[in-house]
């Protein structure tokens, strides 16, 4: 397996078991998300959507209705392609991106007029698109909360009560259990977002970017504040947490680069869990801790594993 790294300066590809750093395979604007669905790999970027059909070695640009693409999803895999954009819209294609239709009901959600923040040009974006099985799609909006479609995007229901609305990522563990990483807290639902439980109540860091689950263990990382606060003498002042009980208890663990390096992204490959940091460090979870296995000259905002 190889890893695809989404960074501020493009997409990188590398073999984590090789004694060399990943190399850039796509020069583009900031990458918000890389995801793999079967043989297809996507990069959602501020300059559009890109797709690779050869494991991330070469890339083609796909025209989308709006140029700033923040999230991408195939659901069902190989049948429908979805993108979430800035400003916050969701579009679907049934011909691999040749044509697009807007999921118009997404704009009619009761809270839609509240989705904005000065930091993002008084607008919002769809930061997360995830499948919860079948026709069920979960959307996380920064800033706007969590929303659910049960019919492939035709209609939508708000699932934002009880979760902070600055949503960076939604980890869908099964149809009912999701974990939302937000700018103020880590939240879990076990009833498809009808109710939420906050998981970070005992922690002294509350800004989360992404959570990850693999073989019964939940991984998350947090800082005390958003990116504008990361330039102080402590850097990001981050911590990495692991849980073996679904997030009920989050235990801090040591890792290479702590506390200056903040983990932004995760992936599993060849039975190992990897993490990417603000400083471009690629980490691997080994039996006795987290160790660096490579680096790139930019923050690693997203990770995906490919054949």
C-alpha positions, 0 to 999 in steps of 0.5 A: 500500500501507498499513502496519498498526502493532501497538502497546502502545496498539492498532492504527495505520494509515498511508500511509508515502508520505503526509506525516502520521503513522499514526492509531489504528484500534483501541483495545485492549490490547497488540498482539503481532502484526499479520498480513495474509492476502489481504484479511484482517488480524488483530491478536493482542492481550492482549485477544483476536483482532481481524480487519479485512476492509477493509484495517485501517480497521475491526475486529471481535473474534473469540472465542478459547478463551483471551483472550491471543492472541500469534500468528495464522496462516492456513494454507492461506490462507483455509482454516484459522485458527490462534492461539497463546496465553498460556499456550502452547496452539495452537488451529485453526478451520475456520470463520473463528473461529466455533468452535475445536479445540485442537491437543492434541498440542502439550501432549504434547511431551516438553519441555512441563513446561519451558516457563515463566519467572518473568517471564511468571507462570511460564508461556509463550506461543506467540510465533510461528506460521508456515507452512512450506508445505502442512500444515507449521506452525512454532511458536516458544515464549517460553520453550519453543523451536521445534516443527514440525507436518507435518500441520496441527497434529495431531502435533508434533515438537520442533526445539529442540535447538541453539537458545535456548529464549527464542524471540521470532520465527521467519522461515520463508524456505522449507520448510527454512530458518528464522531464529529470533530469541531472547533470547540469539542469532540462529539459522538452520536449513537442515534444518527445525530438525534442526540450528541454526547461531548467526549472532551469534557475532561481535556484542556484542549478543545480544537479538533480537526479529525478523528479516526477509528481502526480495529477498536481504537479511536484516535483524535488530536486537539489544540487549545485554539484555532490556527491563528493561535499557533504562532506563539512560543509553544507552537500548536501546543497539541496533544494526541489521544487514544480510546479503547471504549469508543471515546468515553475515555481519551488517554493522552499518548506521546508522539514524535514532534509533540507538542509543536506538531498537531495531527490533522489527518489519519489513514490505515495501510498494511495494518498500521495507522498513520498520521499527518501533522501541521509541520509535514511530519508523517507518523506511524503507530508502532507497538511502543509509540508514534514515530516519524517515518517521513516528511514533506515541506507542507502541512499534511491536511488529509491522508488516504491509502491506495494500492 
